[in-house]
């Protein structure tokens, strides 16, 4: 099927009314895939989300609930599944910085996987669920169990008409639906929503134009992504390493590459990578370092150099998604497969800038690895009957 002309500045469709799961993405024989279009749409989408949510009653209510829980030393737990889980981990990084900046340094902000949280919900505090369509059973189960145990509940989702809206006390609506099952909008939307809420916690405004510019810059180096998609895409497996606020991005890249290109991938924290995992690697292994967090940057860079030096000795196909300011400080020989450079905005809190700055580069790299491997990223292999039946057997 040939793609229709796509306007990246136009609003994306919302969910069906009455609510229903999104239909299967249409098949495209080659790029641009729906994922390609979604990456292009993200700068304008982010600007629209900020404009809608910055004055929204629900984001103000959530900001007050966060401050109240933090002041009372009650837990603030963020949960989700899949891409929503990694976005939720990003929201944790954003909220931790926000409550500390607001003088609530003893606040406990943590991430929990939804299935596990449903089995051991908190008896007080605040639980924030992330679910792009709002129909994920495990996430809704976690919200339901947490509410029954005594916690206040929130959902960040596309529409309050979704099932998740029935088990949440506060609903943050992102409004626009991802058109690919390899969710990129489903990652960026809640990160932007989390940044809006954090801005309301601290009183620091979030500039929609600056956010859009950061996302656009991250998707601009298409030729660079293509250059190192080749050696990474032909690897036997891929490792992704990161530290600090870059860890959610590392986990998201791992998930995206497996969904979109079917390349076996694994995530390791930067330090963890050097404690027992190297023996399983070799010249057929790919490695991507993500390093954009400006907090603790000097120490993270020093350890990253050691990790890349070890990878060089073994012959790994190493690449990096790297803060532009670090480009001259990292020997090109340590990233022979290439690097994508990430902008920064010092007017944004460090985790917001890092997570939004790396979002589109990791998605662009994913899309180009899928091209290099000849896979269609949009259907996450459910065009194959065996994988479609596997999804059905798993309840998905």
C-alpha positions as CSV (number, residue, x, y, z in Angstrom):
1,X,0.0,0.0,0.0
2,X,1.3,3.4,-0.9
3,X,1.4,6.0,1.8
4,X,-0.9,9.1,1.5
5,X,0.8,12.5,1.8
6,X,1.3,13.2,5.5
7,X,1.3,16.6,7.2
8,X,3.5,16.4,10.3
9,X,2.0,19.6,11.7
10,X,-1.6,18.5,11.6
11,X,-3.3,17.0,14.7
12,X,-3.3,13.2,14.8
13,X,-6.6,11.4,15.2
14,X,-8.1,10.9,18.6
15,X,-9.5,7.6,19.9
16,X,-12.8,6.3,18.5
17,X,-16.0,7.5,20.1
18,X,-17.3,5.4,21.8
19,X,-13.9,4.3,23.0
20,X,-12.4,1.3,21.3
21,X,-8.9,-0.1,20.7
22,X,-7.1,1.4,17.8
23,X,-7.4,-0.6,14.5
24,X,-4.5,-2.5,13.0
25,X,-2.2,0.0,11.2
26,X,-2.5,-0.2,7.5
27,X,0.3,-2.1,5.7
28,X,3.0,-0.2,3.9
29,X,5.3,-2.0,1.5
30,X,8.2,0.3,2.4
31,X,9.1,3.7,3.9
32,X,7.8,6.1,4.9
33,X,6.2,3.8,7.5
34,X,3.6,5.0,10.0
35,X,6.5,5.1,12.4
36,X,8.4,7.4,10.1
37,X,5.4,9.8,10.0
38,X,4.9,9.7,13.8
39,X,8.5,10.7,14.4
40,X,8.0,13.6,12.1
41,X,4.8,14.6,13.9
42,X,6.3,14.7,17.4
43,X,7.6,18.3,17.5
44,X,4.2,19.8,16.6
45,X,2.4,17.3,18.8
46,X,4.5,18.2,21.8
47,X,3.7,21.9,21.2
48,X,0.0,21.1,21.1
49,X,0.1,18.9,24.2
50,X,1.9,21.7,26.2
51,X,-0.6,24.3,25.0
52,X,-3.5,22.1,26.1
53,X,-2.2,20.8,29.4
54,X,-0.3,23.8,30.8
55,X,-3.6,25.5,31.9
56,X,-5.6,22.3,32.3
57,X,-7.4,21.7,35.6
58,X,-6.2,18.1,35.8
59,X,-2.5,18.9,35.6
60,X,-2.9,21.4,38.3
61,X,-4.8,18.9,40.5
62,X,-2.1,16.3,39.9
63,X,0.7,18.8,40.8
64,X,-1.1,19.5,44.1
65,X,-1.5,15.8,44.7
66,X,2.2,15.3,44.1
67,X,3.2,18.1,46.5
68,X,0.8,16.8,49.1
69,X,2.1,13.2,48.9
70,X,5.7,14.5,48.9
71,X,5.1,16.7,51.9
72,X,3.5,13.8,53.8
73,X,6.4,11.4,52.9
74,X,3.9,9.2,51.1
75,X,5.1,7.3,48.0
76,X,4.6,8.5,44.5
77,X,4.6,5.5,42.2
78,X,4.5,5.6,38.4
79,X,3.5,2.5,36.6
80,X,2.8,1.1,33.1
81,X,3.6,-1.7,30.6
82,X,5.9,-1.7,27.6
83,X,6.5,1.7,26.1
84,X,4.2,3.2,28.7
85,X,6.5,1.6,31.4
86,X,9.6,3.2,30.0
87,X,7.8,6.5,29.6
88,X,6.7,6.2,33.2
89,X,10.3,5.6,34.3
90,X,11.1,8.8,32.5
91,X,8.4,10.6,34.3
92,X,9.9,9.4,37.6
93,X,13.2,11.1,36.6
94,X,11.4,14.3,35.8
95,X,9.3,14.3,39.0
96,X,12.2,13.5,41.2
97,X,14.0,16.6,40.0
98,X,10.8,18.7,40.3
99,X,10.0,17.8,43.9
100,X,13.6,18.4,45.0
101,X,13.6,21.8,43.2
102,X,10.3,22.5,45.1
103,X,12.1,21.9,48.4
104,X,10.5,18.5,49.0
105,X,13.8,16.6,49.1
106,X,12.5,13.7,51.2
107,X,9.9,12.8,48.6
108,X,9.9,9.1,47.5
109,X,9.2,8.9,43.7
110,X,9.6,5.4,42.3
111,X,8.7,3.3,39.2
112,X,6.9,-0.1,39.5
113,X,5.9,-2.6,36.8
114,X,2.1,-2.7,36.6
115,X,1.6,-6.4,37.2
116,X,3.8,-6.4,40.2
117,X,2.2,-3.3,41.6
118,X,-1.2,-4.9,41.3
119,X,0.0,-7.7,43.6
120,X,1.5,-5.3,46.1
121,X,-0.2,-1.9,46.0
122,X,0.6,1.0,48.3
123,X,-1.8,1.7,51.1
124,X,-1.4,5.5,50.8
125,X,0.2,8.1,48.5
126,X,-0.3,8.5,44.8
127,X,-0.1,6.0,41.9
128,X,0.3,7.5,38.4
129,X,-0.5,5.0,35.6
130,X,0.7,5.5,32.0
131,X,-1.3,3.8,29.2
132,X,-1.3,5.2,25.7
133,X,-4.8,3.9,24.8
134,X,-6.0,3.4,28.3
135,X,-7.0,-0.3,27.9
136,X,-3.9,-2.2,29.2
137,X,-5.3,-4.8,31.7
138,X,-2.2,-4.9,33.9
139,X,-2.0,-1.1,34.3
140,X,-5.7,-0.8,35.0
141,X,-5.4,-3.7,37.5
142,X,-2.6,-1.8,39.3
143,X,-4.7,1.3,39.5
144,X,-7.7,-0.6,40.7
145,X,-5.7,-2.4,43.4
146,X,-4.0,0.8,44.5
147,X,-7.3,2.6,44.8
148,X,-8.8,-0.2,46.9
149,X,-5.7,-0.3,49.1
150,X,-6.0,3.5,49.9
151,X,-3.8,5.3,47.4
152,X,-5.0,8.1,45.1
153,X,-4.8,7.2,41.4
154,X,-4.0,9.1,38.2
155,X,-3.9,8.0,34.6
156,X,-1.9,9.6,31.7
157,X,-3.7,8.4,28.6
158,X,-5.2,9.5,25.3
159,X,-8.7,9.9,26.6
160,X,-10.7,9.7,29.8
161,X,-13.3,7.7,28.0
162,X,-10.9,4.7,28.1
163,X,-11.3,2.0,30.7
164,X,-8.4,3.5,32.7
165,X,-10.5,6.6,33.2
166,X,-12.9,4.6,35.3
167,X,-10.2,3.6,37.9
168,X,-8.4,7.0,38.1
169,X,-9.2,9.9,40.3
170,X,-7.3,12.3,38.0
171,X,-7.1,11.9,34.2
172,X,-4.5,13.6,32.1
173,X,-5.5,13.4,28.5
174,X,-2.9,13.6,25.8
175,X,-5.6,13.6,23.1
176,X,-3.9,12.2,20.0
177,X,-3.4,8.6,19.0
178,X,-0.3,6.8,17.7
179,X,-0.8,5.4,14.2
180,X,1.9,2.8,14.5
181,X,2.0,-0.2,16.9
182,X,5.7,0.5,17.4
183,X,4.7,3.4,19.7
184,X,6.7,6.5,19.5
185,X,3.9,9.0,20.2
186,X,3.1,6.6,23.1
187,X,6.5,7.4,24.5
188,X,6.8,11.1,23.8
189,X,3.3,12.1,24.8
190,X,3.5,11.0,28.5
191,X,7.0,12.5,28.8
192,X,5.7,15.8,27.7
193,X,2.7,15.5,29.9
194,X,5.0,14.7,32.8
195,X,7.2,17.7,32.1
196,X,4.0,19.9,32.1
197,X,3.0,18.5,35.5
198,X,6.5,19.0,36.8
199,X,6.5,22.6,35.7
200,X,3.3,23.1,37.7
201,X,4.9,21.5,40.7
202,X,7.9,23.9,40.6
203,X,6.3,27.0,39.0
204,X,8.9,27.0,36.2
205,X,7.2,27.4,32.8
206,X,7.8,24.9,30.0
207,X,8.4,26.4,26.6
208,X,6.5,24.5,23.9
209,X,8.6,26.0,21.1
210,X,11.8,25.0,22.9
211,X,10.5,21.4,23.4
212,X,9.5,21.2,19.7
213,X,12.9,22.5,18.6
214,X,14.7,19.9,20.7
215,X,12.5,17.0,19.3
216,X,13.0,18.3,15.7
217,X,16.8,18.6,16.1
218,X,16.9,15.0,17.4
219,X,15.3,13.7,14.2
220,X,17.4,15.8,11.8
221,X,20.4,13.5,11.2
222,X,18.8,11.0,9.0
223,X,22.0,10.2,7.1
224,X,23.9,9.6,10.3
225,X,21.2,7.2,11.5
226,X,21.4,5.3,8.2
227,X,25.2,5.0,8.4
228,X,25.2,3.2,11.7
229,X,22.0,1.3,11.2
230,X,23.9,-0.9,8.8
231,X,26.5,-2.3,11.2
232,X,24.1,-2.4,14.1
233,X,21.3,-4.0,12.0
234,X,23.6,-6.8,10.8
235,X,24.8,-7.6,14.4
236,X,23.8,-10.9,16.0
237,X,22.5,-9.0,19.0
238,X,22.5,-5.4,20.4
239,X,23.3,-4.1,23.9
240,X,22.2,-0.6,25.0
241,X,23.9,1.1,28.0
242,X,23.0,4.3,29.8
243,X,23.2,6.0,33.1
244,X,21.2,8.6,35.2
245,X,18.2,10.1,33.5
246,X,19.2,8.4,30.2
247,X,18.3,5.0,31.5
248,X,14.6,5.1,30.5
249,X,15.7,6.1,27.0
250,X,18.1,3.1,27.0
251,X,15.3,0.8,28.0
252,X,13.0,2.3,25.3
253,X,15.6,1.9,22.6
254,X,16.0,-1.8,23.5
255,X,12.2,-2.3,23.3
256,X,11.8,-0.3,20.1
257,X,14.6,-2.2,18.3
258,X,13.1,-5.6,19.2
259,X,9.6,-4.5,18.2
260,X,10.5,-2.8,15.0
261,X,13.5,-4.8,13.6
262,X,13.3,-8.1,15.6
263,X,16.9,-7.8,16.5
264,X,17.6,-9.4,19.9
265,X,18.5,-6.6,22.3
266,X,19.2,-6.1,25.9
267,X,19.6,-3.1,28.2
268,X,22.3,-2.7,30.8
269,X,23.0,0.2,33.2
270,X,26.4,1.6,32.3
271,X,28.2,0.2,35.4
272,X,26.4,-3.1,35.3
273,X,27.6,-3.7,31.7
274,X,31.2,-4.0,33.0
275,X,30.4,-6.5,35.7
276,X,30.0,-9.9,33.9
277,X,28.3,-9.2,30.6
278,X,31.4,-8.6,28.4
279,X,32.2,-12.4,28.0
280,X,28.9,-12.8,26.1
281,X,29.9,-10.2,23.5
282,X,32.1,-10.2,20.4
283,X,32.7,-8.7,17.0
284,X,29.1,-9.6,16.0
285,X,27.7,-7.6,19.0
286,X,26.3,-4.1,18.6
287,X,26.5,-1.6,21.4
288,X,24.8,1.8,21.8
289,X,25.7,4.2,24.5
290,X,23.2,6.9,25.4
291,X,24.7,9.8,27.3
292,X,22.8,13.1,27.3
293,X,22.0,13.8,31.0
294,X,23.8,16.9,32.1
295,X,23.7,15.9,35.8
296,X,26.8,14.1,36.8
297,X,28.0,14.3,33.2
298,X,31.7,14.4,33.9
299,X,31.7,11.2,36.0
300,X,29.3,9.5,33.5
301,X,31.5,10.4,30.6
302,X,34.7,9.1,32.3
303,X,33.0,5.7,33.0
304,X,31.6,5.6,29.5
305,X,35.0,6.0,28.0
306,X,36.2,3.0,30.0
307,X,33.2,0.9,28.8
308,X,33.8,1.9,25.2
309,X,37.5,1.2,25.5
310,X,36.7,-2.4,26.7
311,X,34.3,-2.8,23.8
312,X,37.0,-1.6,21.4
313,X,39.4,-4.3,22.6
314,X,36.8,-7.0,22.0
315,X,35.7,-5.5,18.7
316,X,32.1,-4.6,19.4
317,X,30.2,-2.4,16.9
318,X,29.9,0.6,19.2
319,X,27.8,3.7,18.6
320,X,26.4,6.5,20.7
321,X,23.5,8.8,21.1
322,X,25.5,11.6,22.7
323,X,25.1,15.1,24.0
324,X,26.6,17.5,21.4
325,X,28.7,19.1,24.1
326,X,30.5,15.8,24.6
327,X,31.3,15.1,20.9
328,X,34.8,16.6,21.1
329,X,35.6,14.8,24.4
330,X,35.0,11.3,23.1
331,X,37.5,9.8,20.7
332,X,35.8,8.8,17.5
333,X,37.6,5.5,17.5
334,X,35.5,4.5,20.5
335,X,32.3,4.7,18.5
336,X,33.3,3.1,15.1
337,X,29.7,2.5,14.2
338,X,28.9,6.2,14.5
339,X,27.0,8.6,16.7
340,X,23.9,10.8,16.8
341,X,24.3,14.1,18.6
342,X,21.7,15.4,21.0
343,X,21.0,19.1,21.6
344,X,20.5,20.5,25.1
345,X,18.5,23.4,26.5
346,X,19.8,24.7,29.8
347,X,16.5,26.4,30.5
348,X,14.9,23.0,30.9
349,X,15.5,20.8,33.9
350,X,18.3,18.2,33.2
351,X,16.1,15.1,32.9
352,X,13.5,16.9,30.7
353,X,16.2,18.0,28.3
354,X,17.9,14.6,28.2
355,X,14.7,12.5,27.8
356,X,13.2,14.7,25.2
357,X,16.5,15.3,23.5
358,X,17.1,11.5,23.1
359,X,13.5,10.6,22.2
360,X,13.6,11.2,18.5
361,X,17.2,10.1,17.9
362,X,16.5,6.7,19.4
363,X,13.3,6.4,17.4
364,X,15.0,7.5,14.2
365,X,17.8,4.9,14.7
366,X,15.1,2.2,15.4
367,X,13.3,3.1,12.1
368,X,16.6,3.0,10.1
369,X,17.6,-0.4,11.7
370,X,14.2,-1.7,10.6
371,X,14.9,-0.5,7.1
372,X,18.4,-2.1,7.1
373,X,16.9,-5.4,8.2
374,X,14.0,-5.3,5.8
375,X,11.2,-5.3,8.5
376,X,8.0,-3.3,8.7
377,X,8.1,-1.7,12.2
378,X,4.4,-0.7,12.3
379,X,2.8,-4.1,13.0
380,X,5.5,-5.4,15.5
381,X,5.6,-8.7,13.5
382,X,1.8,-9.4,13.8
383,X,1.5,-9.7,10.0
384,X,3.1,-13.1,10.7
385,X,0.4,-15.5,11.7
386,X,2.5,-17.3,14.3
387,X,3.3,-14.0,16.1
388,X,-0.3,-12.9,15.8
389,X,-1.5,-16.1,17.4
390,X,1.2,-15.6,20.1
391,X,-0.1,-12.2,20.9
392,X,-3.6,-13.6,21.2
393,X,-2.4,-16.4,23.4
394,X,-0.7,-13.8,25.7
395,X,-3.9,-11.9,25.9
396,X,-2.8,-9.1,23.7
